[in-house]
Amino acid sequence: LDVLHVEDQPFVVVAAPGGGIEDDVTIRPGDLVGQKLIASRTGSLMRSIVDDITAGGTGTEIVTVVDHRTSILPLVLTGVGVAVLPSSWTRLARRCGAVVAPIEPTAHLHVAMVSLPAHLTPAARAFLALTGSLAERRSRAG
């Protein structure tokens, strides 16, 4: 298999406005004292970060567990709780009116494209070339 590294995405905290989290101001897990957390199912990297936060004795609690990440942002925006998401959600979250803050320390989601080295369809070759171009631009910018 060929593995093309695309990017590393740090995790961020996404919250509804007015909830005590300031946009683009780095927070530490201890800053989430008393917050309600929206989490994904056990086994994901997002969930392990949430579990680390709740295990730290910060008075945080998981108030809902979702199966699909697409359910998280609407729950955040309606005030159910805050969520830890990959930074790729930042732009959409802000466009929807959410507050996004980097969290430190954090893990990184490693995004890669995996393909077979041969016998790719023309569409697969084109997609691989496009992804390679994106990965190259991101590595030069970062």
C-alpha positions as CSV (number, residue, x, y, z in Angstrom):
1,L,0.0,0.0,0.0
2,D,1.1,3.6,-0.7
3,V,0.4,6.0,2.2
4,L,0.3,9.7,1.4
5,H,0.5,12.0,4.5
6,V,-2.0,14.8,3.9
7,E,-1.9,16.8,7.2
8,D,-1.9,16.8,10.9
9,Q,-4.9,18.4,12.5
10,P,-4.7,19.6,16.2
11,F,-7.9,19.4,18.2
12,V,-9.9,22.4,19.2
13,V,-12.8,23.1,21.6
14,V,-16.0,24.3,19.9
15,A,-18.6,26.1,22.0
16,A,-21.7,28.2,21.6
17,P,-21.1,32.0,22.0
18,G,-21.5,33.4,25.5
19,G,-20.5,30.2,27.3
20,G,-17.3,31.5,28.8
21,I,-14.9,30.3,26.1
22,E,-13.3,33.0,24.0
23,D,-12.8,32.6,20.3
24,D,-9.1,31.8,19.3
25,V,-7.9,32.0,22.9
26,T,-5.9,28.9,23.9
27,I,-7.4,26.9,26.7
28,R,-6.1,24.1,28.9
29,P,-8.3,21.2,30.1
30,G,-8.5,22.8,33.5
31,D,-10.3,25.8,31.9
32,L,-13.2,23.5,31.1
33,V,-14.2,23.3,34.8
34,G,-18.0,22.7,35.0
35,Q,-18.5,22.5,31.3
36,K,-20.8,19.9,29.8
37,L,-19.1,17.9,27.1
38,I,-20.5,16.3,23.9
39,A,-18.5,13.2,23.1
40,S,-18.1,10.6,20.4
41,R,-18.3,6.9,21.2
42,T,-15.4,5.2,23.0
43,G,-12.5,4.2,20.8
44,S,-12.0,7.4,18.9
45,L,-9.2,9.9,19.4
46,M,-11.7,12.6,20.1
47,R,-13.2,10.5,22.9
48,S,-9.9,9.7,24.4
49,I,-9.2,13.5,24.7
50,V,-12.6,14.0,26.3
51,D,-12.0,11.1,28.7
52,D,-8.6,12.6,29.7
53,I,-10.4,16.0,30.4
54,T,-13.1,14.4,32.6
55,A,-10.6,12.1,34.4
56,G,-8.6,15.2,35.5
57,G,-11.2,16.0,38.1
58,T,-12.2,19.3,36.5
59,G,-15.9,18.9,37.3
60,T,-16.7,18.3,33.6
61,E,-19.2,15.7,32.6
62,I,-20.2,14.0,29.4
63,V,-23.8,14.9,28.8
64,T,-24.4,13.2,25.5
65,V,-22.6,10.7,23.3
66,V,-23.1,10.8,19.5
67,D,-22.4,8.2,16.8
68,H,-21.8,10.7,14.0
69,R,-19.6,13.8,14.1
70,T,-22.1,15.6,12.0
71,S,-24.5,15.6,15.0
72,I,-22.0,17.5,17.2
73,L,-22.1,21.0,15.8
74,P,-25.9,21.4,16.0
75,L,-25.8,20.2,19.7
76,V,-23.1,22.7,20.5
77,L,-25.0,25.6,18.8
78,T,-28.1,24.8,20.8
79,G,-26.2,25.0,24.0
80,V,-26.2,21.3,25.0
81,G,-22.4,21.4,25.7
82,V,-19.0,22.0,24.2
83,A,-17.1,19.6,22.0
84,V,-13.5,18.6,21.1
85,L,-13.2,18.4,17.3
86,P,-10.4,18.3,14.8
87,S,-9.3,21.7,13.6
88,S,-10.8,21.0,10.2
89,W,-14.2,21.9,11.8
90,T,-13.0,25.4,12.7
91,R,-14.2,27.2,9.5
92,L,-17.7,25.7,9.5
93,A,-18.1,26.1,13.2
94,R,-17.3,29.8,13.0
95,R,-19.5,30.3,10.0
96,C,-22.4,28.8,12.0
97,G,-21.7,31.2,14.9
98,A,-19.7,29.0,17.2
99,V,-16.6,29.9,19.2
100,V,-13.5,27.9,18.5
101,A,-10.5,27.8,20.8
102,P,-7.2,25.8,20.5
103,I,-6.6,23.4,23.4
104,E,-3.2,22.6,24.8
105,P,-1.9,20.1,25.2
106,T,-3.6,18.2,22.5
107,A,-3.2,15.2,20.2
108,H,-3.2,15.5,16.5
109,L,-5.4,13.7,14.0
110,H,-3.1,12.3,11.3
111,V,-4.9,12.5,7.9
112,A,-3.5,10.3,5.2
113,M,-4.6,8.8,1.9
114,V,-4.0,5.1,1.4
115,S,-4.0,3.5,-2.0
116,L,-2.8,0.5,-4.0
117,P,0.4,1.1,-5.9
118,A,-1.0,-0.2,-9.2
119,H,-4.2,-0.8,-11.0
120,L,-5.8,2.5,-10.2
121,T,-8.8,3.7,-12.2
122,P,-8.4,7.0,-14.0
123,A,-10.6,8.6,-11.5
124,A,-8.6,7.2,-8.6
125,R,-5.3,8.4,-10.2
126,A,-6.8,11.9,-10.6
127,F,-8.0,11.9,-7.0
128,L,-4.6,10.8,-5.8
129,A,-2.9,13.5,-7.8
130,L,-5.3,16.1,-6.5
131,T,-4.7,14.9,-2.9
132,G,-0.9,14.9,-3.5
133,S,-1.1,18.5,-4.7
134,L,-3.1,19.5,-1.6
135,A,-0.7,17.7,0.7
136,E,2.3,19.4,-1.0
137,R,0.8,22.9,-0.6
138,R,0.0,22.3,3.0
139,S,3.5,21.0,3.8
140,R,5.0,24.1,2.2
141,A,2.6,26.4,4.1
142,G,3.2,24.7,7.4
